[in-house]
Each structure stands twice: as structure tokens, then as C-alpha cells.
Amino acid sequence: MKKRALRKDFYMEIRRSLGRFLSIFFIVAIGCAFFSGIRASEPDMRYSGDAYFDNKNMMDLRIISTMGLTEDDVKAASKAEGIGHVEGRYSVDALLADGDNQIVVHVMSMLPTMNEIQLEDGRLPNKENECVVDVDYMEKSKLKIGDTITFSSGTDAEVTDSLKTDTFRITGTVSSPEYIAFQRGSTTIGNGSVRAFVYVQEESFAMDVYTEICIQAAGAKELTAFTSEYEDTVAKAKENIEKIKEQRQKARYTEIVDEANGKIAEAEAEVTDAQTKLENGKAEAAAKLADARQKLENAQAQIDSGKVQLENSKAEVAATEQTLAQKQTEVQNGTAALDQGIVQLNQQIEQLNAVKAQYEALKESGMTDEETLAALEQMSMQIQIGDAAVVEAQAQIDQTRAQLQYAQGQIDNGYAQLEAARQQIAGAEAGIISGEQEIASGWEEYYAGEAEANAEIAEGEQKIAEAQAELADAKAEVAELEKPKWYIYDRNDLPDYSGYGDNADRMKAIGEVFPVIFFLVAALISLTTMTRMVEEQRTQIGTLKALGYSRRSIAGKYLGYAFWATVGGCVSGVLVGEKILPYIIVTAYGIMYPHMNTAVIPYNLYYGVSASLTALLCTMGATLFSCYKELREQAAELCLPQRIKTVSGGIDATKGTESRIQSISGEDSILVEPVQFYLEGNNPESAAL
């Protein structure tokens, strides 16, 4: 019956002092919300980061070697204990023109399964000359999808030693789990800072070996990133990779040395072959030059002989011409003599004709005297003698004319032959000139060929000397070649990955300090509230004690009051705080990590229970302290107004509202002593009544 009445009074008390109940409820809810919410933000950040990296199939370890990595290295790493999956990748740092400046970009091949990139816009590359570019860089750059970009190496080597082409077409923009914030790493070219990353197909690289190997530790994906369990698993996998490190470094060194020695041997064979060819070329060139010289000398001898013959021919032509001129003079003289003889013959004929005319005239005269006849006889004999002389002279003239004509024909023929000889001489002279020109050209070709041959021989000898020097340098380099070194990195070496974990640790540190203030405030408010409540119900407590209620039962009312207010506040605060605050914090960090858009906000039982127990401890302790102080007194004392302590300058009014009496002029209260006197003069029973 007593418990039922006390329980009823408990519920009525909550209704009567609902504001007080709710004040405890809300201050506890705020404290629990901040405590559990901020403390849960640290693991929730880790869960969110882990979910993002798991979704992108992020690598756990990465191997980089000073001399590249082979397929054998990939196989050896995959066989190591604690290793789940291994993939090789090509990469190179290159310069990219950005307006008037050149920036450094990190060009990588896309992995088959690991480190999955997020396509933000456009499409992924499907040709050797296509690429996707860092979305953060593209947003600040003037470049756009569809543009063509050209890379340069930034070193003495050509960029085409690493890439099959230096020109690529942008097909899209991407984000990468390897670059979760704005840092892009450092480099040895340009200004030393990488500004952006670029992904291409594996076929776009011209390399024979990988530049890095990406590794996933077995079982690491099932663990939460940024936790000691994950770090221990990755550390064990790293230790197992370290075990094969020395062996693979030696194997790579042996492979490089053997390959270098093989190339040196091939080069030496090529140099020996070149020397043999050079010697053969020298002999062949000397033989050709000697043959050409002999031919030129023979041709010159023929030209010289031709010149002598030509001079002889010219002399013969001159002599013949002189002879012909003499004969022509003789013919001309003979012709003149012939013409004179003809004139004389004509005169003789005229004289003879005159005699004939006289003879005919005398004969026709008919005179027959002896003197006439003698004259006729004499004239007839003269005519006969004259005719015979004319005939003879005519015959001589004809013979002389024939001889002169024959001589003239001989002379004309001689002149024709002389003209032919002159033409032959002119032809011979032209031939000699042409021959001399050909010989001069031949000598020019000879000397040019000789110079060319000497130059080729000198060039060949220089190349052989250079090749021998290069071989000596190559042998020296092989002898001084340092063994390759493996550098094994984990995720903490990626830009901003460790920073994300550090931010989670900062939230943990904040969660360990900041919520304590709320719990102190809650404890103080609970102490003040419950103390005031107990003091206000002092008379009721005394009455309950007088009615026979135990201290435990009386204290249970106030403890239950504080307990249910605290439990309600704890449950509400944990349910709300562990969802809202971590979400706000994780979302706020999205400003620093814009592409980590995964938020995992589970309820954390540990922090919820810890916050609830701490809140209960504070409120229940404060309530118990308040009750214990009053329950020590007797029921009669509790039914009376609380004593007022006198202090210098007035009355301590902090012990109860009913007893707050202002003292005047430093005198004690006039009400306290009569009351005390009355109580001391009566028995406890009457005091209780």
C-alpha cells in the first residue's frame, strides 16, 4: 500500500514538475548527443572512407623500382603470403602546355580492376591516342573535352620513349581514389609539383617494363581502413613483400646485366663486322680509284698522241695546200700561155685566111702567067703549110687545154681532199677538246670520289671509334651499375590519404574533450535541480519518514525521477546525435574531399552506452548526493523550516526559501531561537505532530 502511494506520488511529481523533468531530459539528451555523436564521427569517417576505397577497389600497397618491374616481379609478388591481388601499371611524369606556362602531369595507365576511376563527364578512352583528365584541373583550365593536348618529357629523353605518341585527345574527366583532395604529389621535372593526373590505355605506353606494381593485401578489404587491424594486416603483407625484395632485386639486376652484356656482345660483333667492311671498302675504293686513274692516264696519253697526229695532219695539210697553190699557179700560167697561143693561132688563121683570100682572088682572076701560077703555087704551099701549122697548133692547144683541165681537176680534187682533211682536223680538235673536258671531268670525279671515299672511310673509322668508346662506356656502366632498389609504399604515402585519417583522429581528440563540458553542465544542472527539488520537498520527506517510509524508498522516488529523465534523454540524444552530427561532420569534410561522396553512419553501441552510463552516473550521483544530505536528518527536523546560519553582515539564505530572513544591524534572527526553544522543550512525538 505504501509503495503504491509512493509510486503514485512519483508519477504525480513528474506531471507537477514537468518543466524540471524536461530540463534534465534535454540537458542529458544534448550531452549524450554531443558525446556519442562527436565520438562516433571518428569511426564513421573511417567507415565512410573505407566504404569509398572498397567501392573503388583501392590498392593497399605499391612497389616502385629504380629499374622498372617485370612480369616475373608481378608473379613473385602475387605468390607472397598475405597477398590477395597484384596488377602492374605504367606511369610517367610529363609536361603539358597550359597557356603560356607548362605544368607537370602524372600520366598513368588504367588498371584492370584496382583503383577504379570515377567518370565525371564524357567517356573513357578506347584508343591509343585518347585520354581522360583530372576533373579538378579541367574545371580551372581552359581545356575542354574534345581538345588535343601534347606532352613533352621535360628531360633530355623524348616523351615517345615512354608513350607511343605525344599527342592525345581528351575524351572525358575523371576523379581517382588515389587523389581524394587537391594535392597531386611531387616530381623531379618542371617546378617539382604535379598539378594534374591523366589516365590512358595500357597500350598507349611504349615501355617494356612496369613502373609500379599495385597490391591488395588478403583480407584487408574486409577490415576498416585507418584502423590498427587494417594497418597490421597491411604491415604483415608489406613484411612478406620485403622478404622477396632482395631476391627480386638481384634477379632484376642479373637480367639487366645479362641483357646489357648481350647487347654489348652484339655491338662488338657489329663493330668487328664494320671494321671488316671498312677494310674491304678501303681496298675496293683503292682498286676503283687506281683503275679510274689508269683509265684517265690512258685517255690522256691518247689525247696527247692525238694532238701529235693532229699537228702532223695540220702540217701535211699546210704542205699540201702549198703544193696545190703552186700547181694552181702553174695551171694559171699554162692557161695564160694557152690563151696567148690561141691568140697567136687566131692571128695565124687570120693571116692564112688572108692568104687564102688572095689565092682565091688571084685564082679567080684567071691569070695564067707563070708568075701568077708561081705565086699561086707558092701561095698554095703557104696555105697548106699554114693549115698544117694551124692544125698542129690547134692540136697542141687542145692537148694543152686538156692537160690544164686535168691539172685543174687534180687541184680541185686536192682542195676537196684538203677541205675534208681540214674537217677531219676540226673534228679531231673537237674530239680532243671533248676528250680533254671528259678527262678533266673524270679527274674531278676521281678526286671527288677519292675525297668521298676518304670521307666515308674517315666517317666509318670515327663511327667505329665512337662505337668502341661507347662500348667501353657501356662496359664501365655495367661494371658500375648499382643494384635496383624496391620502394614499398602503402596508402599513407598517397596525397591526402593519411590526412583524412589524421582528421578522423582530430575528431576523436575533440570527442574526448568537448563533450565532457556538456556532461559537467548536465551534472551541475542535475545537482542544482535535484537539490532544489529535495529542499523544496523537505517537509514531505519528513512526513514520509514519520509515516515509516525507509530512506531507500524515499530516495528511490527522486532517483527514479532523475533516472527516467536521464534514460529518456540518453536514448533520444544517442539516437539523434549518432546520426545527425556524424553526417554533418562527414559532409563538411566533403569540402576538403569533394569526390568522397560515400557517407556510412551506423549506430555505435559502445559510444551510446558510454554516453548513457556517464549521464546516469552524473545525474544519479547528483541526486543521491542531494537526497543523502536531507535523509540524514530526523523526521521532526525535516518537518520544520530549515535552520538559517548567521554570517557576518547578514543571514545565509542559501538553505531554504522559507527561512530567508534578512538580519538587521548585524543582529541574529528573532524567529530562529523561539522555534528551537519550542522544539527542545517538547518531545519528538509532539514535534512530529
PERAGI-V340055 format. One record per pair of residues at least 4 apart in sequence whose C-alpha atoms are under 6 Angstrom apart, sorted by the first residue. I is the first residue (numbers start at 1). J is the second residue. D is the distance in Angstrom with one decimal. If there is no record, write none. Layout:
BEGIN
i=<I & I>
j=<J & J>
d=<D & D>
END
This chain:
BEGIN
i=<3 & 9 & 10 & 13 & 14 & 18 & 21 & 22 & 24 & 24 & 25 & 25 & 25 & 26 & 26 & 27 & 28 & 28 & 29 & 29 & 29 & 29 & 29 & 30 & 31 & 31 & 31 & 32 & 32 & 32 & 32 & 32 & 33 & 33 & 33 & 33 & 34 & 34 & 35 & 35 & 36 & 36 & 36 & 36 & 37 & 37 & 37 & 37 & 38 & 39 & 39 & 40 & 41 & 41 & 42 & 42 & 42 & 44 & 44 & 46 & 47 & 47 & 48 & 48 & 48 & 50 & 50 & 50 & 51 & 52 & 53 & 56 & 56 & 57 & 57 & 58 & 58 & 59 & 59 & 59 & 60 & 60 & 60 & 60 & 61 & 61 & 61 & 61 & 62 & 62 & 62 & 62 & 62 & 63 & 63 & 63 & 63 & 64 & 64 & 64 & 65 & 65 & 66 & 66 & 67 & 68 & 68 & 68 & 69 & 69 & 70 & 78 & 78 & 82 & 82 & 82 & 83 & 83 & 84 & 84 & 84 & 85 & 85 & 86 & 86 & 87 & 87 & 88 & 88 & 89 & 89 & 90 & 90 & 90 & 90 & 91 & 91 & 92 & 93 & 93 & 94 & 94 & 94 & 94 & 95 & 95 & 95 & 95 & 96 & 96 & 96 & 97 & 98 & 104 & 104 & 105 & 105 & 105 & 105 & 106 & 107 & 107 & 107 & 108 & 109 & 109 & 109 & 109 & 110 & 117 & 117 & 118 & 118 & 119 & 120 & 120 & 121 & 121 & 122 & 122 & 123 & 123 & 125 & 125 & 128 & 129 & 130 & 130 & 130 & 131 & 131 & 131 & 131 & 132 & 132 & 132 & 132 & 132 & 132 & 133 & 133 & 134 & 134 & 134 & 134 & 135 & 135 & 137 & 145 & 145 & 145 & 146 & 146 & 147 & 147 & 148 & 148 & 149 & 149 & 150 & 150 & 151 & 152 & 153 & 153 & 154 & 160 & 160 & 162 & 162 & 162 & 163 & 163 & 163 & 164 & 164 & 164 & 180 & 181 & 181 & 183 & 184 & 184 & 185 & 186 & 186 & 186 & 187 & 187 & 188 & 217 & 220 & 223 & 225 & 226 & 228 & 231 & 249 & 253 & 254 & 255 & 256 & 257 & 258 & 263 & 264 & 270 & 274 & 277 & 281 & 285 & 286 & 288 & 289 & 302 & 306 & 309 & 313 & 316 & 317 & 320 & 324 & 324 & 328 & 330 & 331 & 331 & 334 & 335 & 341 & 342 & 345 & 348 & 349 & 353 & 355 & 356 & 357 & 358 & 359 & 360 & 368 & 369 & 370 & 371 & 372 & 373 & 374 & 375 & 376 & 379 & 381 & 382 & 383 & 386 & 387 & 388 & 389 & 390 & 393 & 394 & 395 & 396 & 397 & 401 & 402 & 403 & 404 & 408 & 409 & 410 & 414 & 417 & 421 & 423 & 424 & 425 & 427 & 428 & 430 & 431 & 432 & 434 & 435 & 436 & 437 & 438 & 439 & 442 & 443 & 444 & 445 & 446 & 447 & 448 & 449 & 450 & 451 & 452 & 453 & 454 & 455 & 456 & 457 & 458 & 459 & 461 & 462 & 463 & 464 & 466 & 467 & 470 & 473 & 477 & 492 & 492 & 507 & 510 & 518 & 519 & 521 & 522 & 523 & 523 & 523 & 525 & 526 & 526 & 527 & 527 & 530 & 530 & 531 & 532 & 538 & 539 & 539 & 542 & 542 & 542 & 544 & 545 & 545 & 546 & 551 & 552 & 556 & 559 & 560 & 562 & 563 & 564 & 566 & 569 & 570 & 570 & 573 & 574 & 574 & 577 & 582 & 583 & 584 & 590 & 605 & 606 & 607 & 609 & 613 & 616 & 617 & 620 & 624 & 627 & 636 & 636 & 645 & 646 & 646 & 647 & 649 & 650 & 651 & 653 & 663 & 673 & 684>
j=<7 & 13 & 557 & 17 & 18 & 22 & 565 & 26 & 28 & 565 & 565 & 566 & 569 & 30 & 569 & 522 & 566 & 569 & 33 & 569 & 570 & 572 & 573 & 573 & 35 & 518 & 519 & 36 & 570 & 573 & 574 & 611 & 37 & 573 & 574 & 577 & 38 & 515 & 39 & 515 & 40 & 578 & 607 & 608 & 577 & 578 & 581 & 582 & 511 & 508 & 511 & 44 & 45 & 582 & 504 & 507 & 508 & 48 & 601 & 50 & 51 & 600 & 598 & 599 & 600 & 54 & 224 & 225 & 55 & 598 & 58 & 115 & 116 & 114 & 115 & 114 & 115 & 214 & 215 & 216 & 215 & 216 & 490 & 491 & 214 & 215 & 489 & 490 & 213 & 214 & 215 & 488 & 489 & 212 & 213 & 487 & 488 & 212 & 486 & 487 & 485 & 486 & 484 & 485 & 484 & 209 & 210 & 211 & 209 & 210 & 209 & 83 & 86 & 217 & 218 & 237 & 217 & 218 & 216 & 217 & 218 & 215 & 216 & 214 & 215 & 213 & 214 & 210 & 213 & 210 & 212 & 108 & 109 & 210 & 211 & 107 & 108 & 107 & 105 & 106 & 104 & 105 & 152 & 153 & 103 & 104 & 151 & 152 & 102 & 103 & 151 & 102 & 102 & 194 & 195 & 194 & 195 & 196 & 197 & 197 & 197 & 198 & 199 & 199 & 199 & 200 & 201 & 202 & 201 & 175 & 176 & 174 & 175 & 174 & 173 & 174 & 172 & 173 & 171 & 172 & 171 & 172 & 130 & 131 & 204 & 168 & 168 & 169 & 170 & 170 & 171 & 199 & 200 & 170 & 171 & 172 & 173 & 198 & 199 & 173 & 198 & 173 & 174 & 196 & 197 & 173 & 174 & 141 & 170 & 171 & 172 & 170 & 171 & 169 & 170 & 168 & 169 & 167 & 168 & 166 & 167 & 166 & 159 & 158 & 159 & 189 & 164 & 165 & 205 & 206 & 207 & 204 & 205 & 206 & 204 & 205 & 206 & 593 & 592 & 593 & 495 & 194 & 195 & 194 & 192 & 193 & 194 & 192 & 193 & 192 & 237 & 230 & 230 & 230 & 501 & 232 & 235 & 484 & 483 & 258 & 259 & 260 & 261 & 262 & 267 & 268 & 274 & 278 & 281 & 285 & 289 & 290 & 292 & 293 & 306 & 310 & 313 & 317 & 320 & 321 & 324 & 328 & 411 & 332 & 334 & 335 & 404 & 338 & 339 & 345 & 346 & 349 & 352 & 353 & 357 & 359 & 360 & 361 & 362 & 363 & 364 & 373 & 373 & 374 & 375 & 376 & 377 & 378 & 379 & 380 & 383 & 385 & 386 & 387 & 390 & 391 & 392 & 393 & 394 & 397 & 398 & 399 & 400 & 401 & 405 & 406 & 407 & 408 & 412 & 413 & 414 & 418 & 421 & 425 & 427 & 428 & 429 & 431 & 432 & 434 & 435 & 436 & 438 & 439 & 440 & 441 & 442 & 443 & 446 & 447 & 448 & 449 & 450 & 451 & 452 & 453 & 454 & 455 & 456 & 457 & 458 & 459 & 460 & 461 & 462 & 463 & 465 & 466 & 467 & 468 & 470 & 471 & 474 & 477 & 481 & 497 & 498 & 511 & 514 & 522 & 523 & 525 & 526 & 527 & 618 & 619 & 529 & 530 & 619 & 531 & 622 & 534 & 623 & 626 & 536 & 638 & 638 & 639 & 635 & 638 & 639 & 549 & 549 & 635 & 635 & 555 & 556 & 560 & 563 & 564 & 566 & 567 & 568 & 570 & 573 & 574 & 612 & 577 & 578 & 608 & 581 & 586 & 587 & 588 & 594 & 609 & 610 & 611 & 613 & 617 & 620 & 621 & 624 & 628 & 631 & 687 & 688 & 652 & 651 & 652 & 651 & 666 & 663 & 663 & 660 & 669 & 677 & 688>
d=<5.9 & 5.9 & 5.9 & 6.0 & 5.4 & 6.0 & 6.0 & 5.9 & 6.0 & 6.0 & 4.7 & 5.6 & 4.4 & 6.0 & 5.9 & 5.6 & 5.9 & 5.1 & 5.8 & 4.0 & 5.3 & 6.0 & 4.0 & 6.0 & 5.9 & 4.9 & 5.6 & 5.7 & 5.7 & 5.1 & 5.8 & 5.2 & 5.3 & 4.2 & 5.2 & 3.9 & 5.6 & 5.7 & 5.9 & 4.7 & 5.6 & 5.9 & 5.1 & 5.5 & 4.5 & 4.2 & 5.2 & 6.0 & 5.1 & 5.9 & 4.6 & 6.0 & 5.9 & 4.4 & 4.8 & 5.4 & 5.4 & 5.9 & 5.6 & 5.9 & 6.0 & 5.9 & 5.7 & 4.9 & 4.7 & 5.9 & 5.7 & 5.0 & 5.9 & 5.8 & 5.1 & 5.6 & 4.9 & 5.1 & 5.6 & 5.7 & 4.6 & 6.0 & 5.5 & 5.0 & 5.8 & 4.9 & 5.7 & 5.8 & 6.0 & 4.9 & 5.6 & 4.4 & 5.6 & 4.6 & 5.9 & 5.7 & 5.1 & 5.4 & 5.0 & 5.7 & 4.6 & 4.7 & 5.7 & 5.1 & 5.5 & 4.5 & 5.5 & 5.6 & 5.6 & 5.6 & 5.6 & 5.0 & 5.5 & 4.9 & 5.3 & 6.0 & 5.6 & 5.9 & 5.2 & 5.1 & 4.6 & 5.0 & 5.4 & 5.0 & 4.1 & 5.8 & 5.2 & 5.8 & 4.6 & 5.8 & 5.3 & 5.9 & 4.4 & 5.5 & 5.5 & 5.9 & 5.5 & 5.1 & 5.1 & 5.5 & 4.3 & 5.3 & 5.8 & 4.6 & 5.7 & 5.6 & 5.7 & 5.0 & 5.6 & 4.7 & 5.5 & 5.1 & 5.4 & 5.3 & 5.1 & 4.4 & 5.4 & 4.9 & 5.8 & 5.5 & 5.8 & 4.9 & 5.2 & 4.6 & 5.9 & 4.7 & 5.8 & 5.0 & 5.6 & 5.0 & 5.3 & 4.8 & 5.9 & 5.8 & 4.7 & 5.3 & 5.1 & 4.5 & 5.5 & 5.0 & 5.3 & 5.2 & 5.8 & 4.0 & 5.6 & 5.0 & 5.1 & 5.3 & 4.6 & 4.6 & 5.0 & 4.7 & 6.0 & 5.1 & 6.0 & 5.7 & 4.7 & 5.6 & 5.7 & 4.8 & 5.3 & 5.8 & 5.4 & 4.9 & 4.6 & 5.8 & 5.5 & 5.8 & 5.4 & 4.8 & 5.3 & 6.0 & 5.2 & 5.5 & 5.8 & 5.2 & 5.9 & 5.8 & 5.7 & 5.6 & 4.4 & 5.7 & 5.4 & 5.5 & 4.4 & 5.2 & 5.5 & 5.9 & 4.5 & 6.0 & 5.4 & 5.7 & 5.8 & 5.1 & 5.5 & 5.9 & 4.3 & 5.0 & 5.7 & 5.6 & 5.2 & 5.5 & 5.9 & 4.7 & 5.7 & 5.4 & 6.0 & 5.5 & 5.6 & 4.5 & 5.4 & 4.8 & 5.7 & 5.4 & 6.0 & 5.9 & 5.6 & 5.7 & 5.8 & 5.9 & 5.9 & 5.6 & 5.7 & 5.9 & 6.0 & 5.9 & 6.0 & 6.0 & 6.0 & 6.0 & 5.9 & 5.9 & 5.8 & 5.8 & 6.0 & 6.0 & 6.0 & 6.0 & 6.0 & 5.8 & 6.0 & 6.0 & 5.9 & 5.8 & 6.0 & 5.8 & 5.9 & 6.0 & 6.0 & 5.9 & 5.8 & 5.9 & 6.0 & 5.9 & 5.9 & 6.0 & 5.8 & 5.8 & 5.9 & 6.0 & 5.9 & 5.9 & 5.8 & 5.8 & 5.9 & 5.9 & 6.0 & 5.6 & 5.9 & 5.9 & 5.9 & 5.9 & 5.8 & 5.8 & 5.9 & 5.9 & 5.7 & 5.9 & 5.9 & 5.9 & 5.9 & 5.8 & 5.8 & 6.0 & 6.0 & 6.0 & 5.9 & 5.9 & 6.0 & 6.0 & 6.0 & 5.9 & 6.0 & 6.0 & 5.9 & 5.9 & 6.0 & 6.0 & 6.0 & 5.9 & 5.9 & 5.9 & 6.0 & 5.9 & 5.8 & 5.9 & 6.0 & 5.9 & 5.9 & 5.9 & 5.7 & 6.0 & 5.8 & 6.0 & 5.9 & 5.7 & 5.9 & 5.9 & 5.9 & 5.8 & 6.0 & 5.9 & 5.9 & 5.9 & 5.9 & 5.9 & 5.8 & 6.0 & 6.0 & 6.0 & 6.0 & 6.0 & 5.8 & 6.0 & 6.0 & 6.0 & 5.9 & 6.0 & 5.5 & 5.7 & 4.8 & 6.0 & 5.6 & 6.0 & 5.9 & 6.0 & 5.9 & 5.9 & 5.0 & 5.6 & 5.8 & 5.8 & 5.5 & 5.8 & 4.5 & 6.0 & 5.6 & 4.9 & 5.9 & 5.6 & 5.5 & 4.4 & 4.2 & 4.6 & 5.1 & 5.5 & 5.0 & 5.6 & 5.6 & 5.9 & 5.8 & 5.7 & 5.8 & 6.0 & 5.9 & 5.9 & 5.9 & 5.9 & 5.7 & 5.9 & 5.2 & 5.4 & 5.6 & 5.6 & 5.5 & 5.9 & 5.9 & 5.9 & 4.8 & 5.9 & 6.0 & 5.9 & 5.9 & 6.0 & 5.6 & 5.6 & 5.9 & 5.9 & 5.9 & 5.7 & 5.0 & 5.4 & 4.6 & 5.9 & 5.5 & 5.6 & 5.2 & 5.9 & 4.8 & 6.0 & 5.9 & 6.0>
END
